Amino acid sequence: MILDADIKSQLAQYLNLMEGDILLKVSAGSDNTSNDMLTLINEIAGMSSKIKVEKVTLQRTPSFSINRPHEDTGVIFAGVPLGQEFTSLVLALLQTSGRAPKVDSEILEQITNVKGNYNFETYASLSCHNCPDVVQALNLMSILNPNITHTMIDGAVFKKEVEDKNIMAVPSVYLNGNHFNSGRMTLTDILSKIGSSTKPSEIFNKTPYDVLVVGAGPAGATAAIYAARKGIRTGIIAERLGGQVTDTVGIENFTGTKYIEGPKLSANLEEHIKEYNVDIITSQYAIGLKKKELIEIQLKNGTLLKSKTVILSTGASWRNVGVPGEKELKNKGVTYCPHCDGPLFKGKNTAVIGGGNSGIEAAIDLGGIVNHVTVLEFMPELKADDVLQKRLNSLSNVTVIKNVKIKEITGIDKVNGITYADRLTGEKHHIELQGVFVQIGLIPNTDWLDKTITRNSRGEIVVDSHGATDIPGVFASGDCTNSPYKQIIISMGSGATAALSAFDYLIRS
């Protein structure tokens, strides 16, 4: 048995939503992964009379495809799609059966209008919380358009392919045999990259808003909800709904919820926003702000949005070390997500840069996967919570080196080591390793504002107790501001404050 009782109970409810019959074509061998795959497929098929199974030979073994009875969709899973990819499997079953996806009609039309042949392959790991977004988008495109196929490949199962392609970060997408993209992509991003995006004028011919929120993480989502509840015209624009919280695996300090994973919280935020009359614009980037009669937000695609008030909730991104080799070797051994890319370094030697909570959590996770972890910390002492340090100290394959300055990450086509200096003696040292995980905190996403708004020396937007900036009608909330603590629950509170302050500004001006 692969699925436990709780998962099977939930799955049964989803399978009841299937609208038509589907055929699973299975290519299996005698290896353990094939046996696990067959067990999973037989369990699923045994839960619905609409699911049939047929043994075939596919390009990869073990793998299986999800099809309509007399039509191949091109959706293939190479490996056993459990972990983070289990949702991708469930959605593929439902959508292949005819269940309508929760996607805007304009996007669906773009998919069906794609011309040419597109054979996508996504290398993923089952612990990667970024991979499902890409896998599910490409699966949907395959289901809706006969010219498109997609295979999800578990990198831990097909190790030789990963090594031959020198893949050191997931998701890694190939199109017609050539590298297409590494990292998270939305459905809109993919369509744009293959030249099938809708023109700006077709989507963004918008009348001015009362409140326009820039950013859709916990702060932005809360601001949009609070604004919409006031009955005023509200818009929200972001690269992705959920923001950086989507990259967080486990959240244990969210009051009232003992534990929740970042992707689940992001999904909850999206669902909550959609309960209200909020104009949602995703996969877009703001590149400029001007205060005229109205406040104008310039988008990267050339669109200009106008609003009476604006709430900036653009969050923060992982901070770079800023040493030679980091940029050049990104996704070639330098990575910022231990949960996503950790499995690709199984049995190898790695380093974690950073001794805060994020760095030590990364080292603990990696300790159960890789051969050895070296933690490199700039300060004389680790900054992580005591409970994390105690857990780290219990691991036999972790070394902690403190009071060091990183000088260089070395390698040509991939990482082969890291050079650091002892901050007391100045003596340089070099460690041979294959992976470097950077975990040194966050930097606010505010560079696009340039000199239009007051920011502090760290680039954070300066706000008062009402979330107001120095530009009348412009407010800010969350991790992009000078709030002293960067926490999800604090960001949500500041988002509510900014929205209420914007409403108060509107009724008084």
Summary of the structure (lengths in Angstrom):
residues: 509
radius of gyration: 24.0
end to end distance: 64.4
largest distance: 73.0
contacts: 1791
relative contact order: 0.10
helix: 31%
strand: 29%
